[in-house]
């Protein structure tokens, strides 16, 4: 009969379409540095991954940093992109809890996620962010370089990080106009300034000697990007330190939003709990939406300078 054959054909077409969509949506991991990694040996060694007793997948060693691109379904994509920096004290990366799970959430908002596998453990004990900052700047530039191919608006590329990754995000947002490595290719002609900043329970914001004084490395100016922050008040002194950053942003005239929850501690990612802090992704989505960052994509020049 004709009808069953038509239905079979339609079903076969639908299955092919679904399969093609799944393939297109597969994450793609790319090296940041086409040749030598700055200040690293010729043989960077193998990436080491381990799963802890808490079930969290952690990357324990990175000599060859990469960016893994998670693209949302084409019918949901809005052109916004976020570089995601997992935390781990600059010694490890909480890869699933603060990386891939965040990418999936961002995809649900129509946002392209770029999960950064930056160099760990610490290369510089006094300034552990130095090598990771090179990786972060390069990632932002490569994201803008590939804006057309990845259907990204190069003027809506933000950065989000947790704990040490939150600190790295702050460093990227406040040191974007510093040259941290020699030019590699055309991508390095583009700006490394993120268009918005989302530090989640960021670490190391204060000086070592005085937890009530913002670190001089946090160089807030009028060109610091708009910021959304989340922290728990029972997370040592980090709630107060996030407030110090909020004051600095206010003084500089930078739009900012800070959510301090009474309970939550540290390292919760976006996993559910009985504490209201677990609702932070909803508040963040509200902020992204109200800031116009989730609006449908508009044509924009790829050679974004961002100041």
Beta strands, then each sheet from edge to edge (+ up, - down):
strand 1: 28-31
strand 2: 48-51
strand 3: 57-61
strand 4: 66-70
strand 5: 81-85
strand 6: 93-94
strand 7: 112-117
strand 8: 157-162
strand 9: 196-200
strand 10: 226-232
strand 11: 256-261
sheet 1: 1+ 4- 7+ 5+ 8+ 9+ 10+ 11+
sheet 2: 2+ 3- 6+
end
